[in-house]
Amino acid sequence: MNFFRGVMGGQPAGPQPTGAETIHKLCDRVASSTLLEDRRDAVRALKSLSKKYRFEVGTQAMDHLVHVLQTDRSDSEILGYALDTLYNIICNDEEEEQDESEDMAATPPIPVSGKHKNMPVSDENAQKQEEDLGVLFTDKFLGDSENVTLLLTLLEEFDFHVRWPGVKLLTALLKNQCNQVQGVILVSPMGVSRLMDLLADSREVIRNDGLLLLQQLTKGNAAIQKIVAFENAFERLLDIITEEGSSDGGIVVEDCLLLLVNLLKNNSSNQNFFKEGSYIQRMKPWFEVGDDNSGWSAQKVTNLHLMLQLVRVMVSPVNSPGATSSCQKSMYQCGLLQQLCTILMATGVPADILTETINTVSEVIRGSQINQDYFASVNAPSNPPRPAIVVLLMSMVNERQPFVLRCAVLYCFQCFLYKNQKGQGEIVATLLPSTIDANSISAGQLLCGGLFSTDSLSNWCAAVALAHALQDNLTQKEQLLRVQLATSLGKPPVSLLQQCTNILSQGDKINRRGSKVQTRVGLLMLLCTWISNCPIAVTHFLHNQENVPFLTGQISENLGEDERLVQGLCALLLGICIYYNDNSLENYTKEKLKQLIEKRIGKENFVEKLGFVTKHELYSRAAQKPQPVFPSPEQMLFDHEFTKLVKELEGVITKAVHKTSEEEKKEEEVKKTLEQHDSIVIQYKDLIRDQDTQIQELREQVSTLSLNSEQMQTQITQQQSQIQQHKDQYNILKLKLGKDSQGLSSSQGEGAHVNGLHSEELSQLREEVEELRRQHTLQHTQLSEKDSLINTLRCEAEAAQTAEGGAEGSDNTALLREVESLRSRVQAQCAEISQLQTERQELIRRAEAVSSAPAPSIESSADTAKVSELESRLAAQTTETERLKEECRGLREGRAGLEQQLASAQSTVAIEQTEKTKLQQEVQESKKEQDDLLMLLADQDQKILYLKQRLKDLGETIDEEEEDELDARDQFDDDEDEEEEEENND
């Protein structure tokens, strides 16, 4: 202890120890001291020296400090000193040392030695050297992966002096070697969960540094991002943002937003989880701005910028289309898009926030029809109100506006028209003559104004915007051909297409606008987009005799580097004229244009100039993403959608130029054959589709018929069982009647037994007679209903016969005669049934009398004869009953057929009545037309008579034959009028 005080205390006489020697002694004390206080003081001294002697402490003391972390877990103070020391030697940030005042007082001034002595290096070299040291010591600490696991265990300690330096140390390790530390934490059990617990710490400094730690942890690692998200990170971060004041909050809000961006960017799983958890709805209050937007703090601008960036992450064009569309729909439904449009039209919003808001709205509406329709309906709070699109376009073509703002407006307009044919039609309609309103400024007027202004950037932006109004829309390309422009007083108007080519060809003659590369590139991109895949537009372009010579002249010249891009685009335009040419102009057919290229330019030279477009550096930059982002206005040359068009057309144009006429004919024949083949395939597909439908219908019918068949089979089985039961009952009755006849000649006891059985059979006979009586009553009721129906049908048939004539009357009379004959047969059968029922009742009565009377032996033979007669009559009755049932069944079927015939006759009568009504209406209409014609003829005759009288008064002579002819016509018309009146009276 005295030695340690001597080292750290006053300066003894003699030579001073170097820093390396002092640190070496302190490390020995940490390793060899048995007292905890001695080790703690030594580690504290190392901490105080770790900033100034970073290299020495790192190389000599790191292993001892790690050992302290492993062994002295019970003392939080020494753990805190060790963690702070490790942080100082690993961290590369230039922070002031936060030592206690007594540490500063106790530490003696130690002279600089070793590599830190007399090192005249620049600040940049010093910074690089510090970073190299941090990476070096980080690698040394991570040499044993258990050190990171030990650090994660220490973070579970609630003591502030352990937890806070542990968070800072782990953050520094992640900054220096992110991937390696992420791998260790990912495989560590509950590693991410322990770090997520830092957000719930009540001490703000630990919570805030925990946010910084999670920012470093989630960089570029999708697996850790998913784990953090499913540890309820979204809920906790949004709660912190709300507690800290949302956009008005401090740097903590900024850290939370940065962490959210890390979790969501390029991570479709987390984006879907964020949307499904209804967290998009919680973002809406962030963008509520008041009327007074002046005096925004720098932190609020930063926070709002990150919030807008977070919205863009959810709807970025690089996301999958399904996920982007779902997020766009949610943002519209919860009102987030409406809130962003409010910021867009608000006053006093800082320029950078306004620019970022425009970009955000652009991606929220891109490709979403419902969002695009809403954006089209937004009006600026002006007097009178103007559409937001018009206000934005005014900023785009205004050369006094900031460059980034104009780029953002162009991107917004492109996103509004992306896959929006309805919006494209509305924009083009503002240019058509029938829709131009002289009292208001429209989008079309602004685009035309920008297209022909003196500012080359306005020319380019307007050309690209107008090209997007034509993208993949053949209808609007043809509609735009109707646009006429008045160039100057006293000159006839020219078409928009012609004016664009005039500016290109005239060059310096029109205020030097055509000589500017940016203007010419913009116009060429517009023309290429316009006439591609539109043969009518190609014909209009070629109809101007000056266009083709201008293009060939531009391509064939040897110009500078800047002009080579214009030459390439001219070659592309000429190639489009060849590829989409319908050969409607004799002077500029495909073959003649190719011959012109071969003679004036050369095919190889033409292809070389065409290929220069895709090799341009700015072309590659524009092809990367849809948003137009350029470092300076001069580099704004290519549009993203146009790069797709060039990539699509370059190959086919090259082939079209090299093809001969014979190859083209063969290709056309092959194309026609393919089209015929396609048509045949389509026909077969339709036939197969129809057959599939028919098969499906037949299958349904078969299933229905099978079900009906099963039901009918069940009914037949039931009826067969009932018939078998009746047969069994009849056989039993017959057997028992035979036994009764034998019993009459036997003893009295046997007769009593047989009589008892005979009484049971008689009761069954009575039940059958009652059943027949009920059936007879039911049949009689049905016959009455049928009679009333037949009478009703007869009345209707007689009425129809009276209305329609004799042909139908004869048919109905035959039907009525058939009905009468059927009725007579039914009545005869009913009478016969009644007679049989009477006979059966008499038979039953006689049987009962036989069973009740005594059985003398003298009359046994007579009784036997009576029983035989009874049996025979019973059999005959049964047979007759079966026959009557069959006849009744046939009668029912006849009635059903009769009803169908009567229904058919009734429908025929109704159809004839409908046709008669139509004919009567047509006769009335014809009469009305004839009356109108007669009125017109009468008026004409009156005019003729009047004109004849005028001619006579003027002294003109009229031919007598013409006069007689007119009089005869008048007489004929009068006779026709009288006949019409007589017919009407009849």
Buried (B, 14 or more C-beta within 10 A) or exposed (E): EEEBEEBBEEEEEEEBBBBBBBBBBBBEBBBEBEEEEBBBBBBBBBBBBBBBBBBBBBBBBBBBBBEBBEEBBEBBBBBBBBBBBBBBBBBBEEEEEEBEEEBEEBBEEBEEBEEBEEEEEEEEEEEEBBEEBBBBBBEBBBEEBEBBBBBBBBBEBEEBBBBBBBBBBBBBBBBBBBEBBBBBBBEBEEBBEBBBBBBEBEBEEBBBBBBBBBBBBBBEBBEBBBBBBEBEBBEBBBEBBBEBEBBEBBEBBBBBBBBBBBBBBBBBBBBBBBBEBEBBBBBBEBBEBEEEBEEBEEBBBBBBBBBBBBBBBBBBBEBEEEBBBBBBBBBBEBEBBBBBBBBBBBEEBBEBBBBBBBBBBBBBBBBBBEBBBBBBEBBBEEEEEBBBBBBBBBBBBBBEBEBBBBBBBBBBBBBBBBBBBEBBBBBBBBBBEEEBEEEEBBBBBBBBBBBBBEBBBBBBBBBBBBBBBBBBBEEBBBBBBEBBBEEEEEEEEBBBBBBBBBBBBBEEEBEEBBBBBBBBBBBBBBBBBBBBBBBBBBBBBBBBEEBBEBBBEBBBEEEEEEBBBBBBBBBBBBBBBBBBBEEEBEEBBBBBBBEBBEEBBBEEBBBBBBEBBBEBEBBEBBBEEBBBBBEEBEEBBBBBBBBEBBEEBBEEBBEBBEBEEEEBEEEEEEEEEEEEEEEEEEEEEEEEEEEEEEEEEEEEEEEEEEEEEEEEEEEEEEEEEEEEEEEEEEEEBBEBBEBBBEBBBEEEEBBEBBBEBBEEBBEEBEEBBEEBEEBBEEBBEEBEEBEEBBEEBBEBBBEBBEEBEEEBBEBBBEBBEBBEEBBEEBEEBBEEBEEBBEBBBEBBEEBBEBBEEEBEEEBBEEBBEBBEEBBEBBEEBBEBBEEBEEBBEEBEEBBEEBBEBBEEBBEBBEEBEEEEEEEEEEEEEEEEEEEEEBEEBBEEBEEEEEEBEEEEEEEEEEEEEEEEEBEEEBEEBEEEBEEBEEEEEE
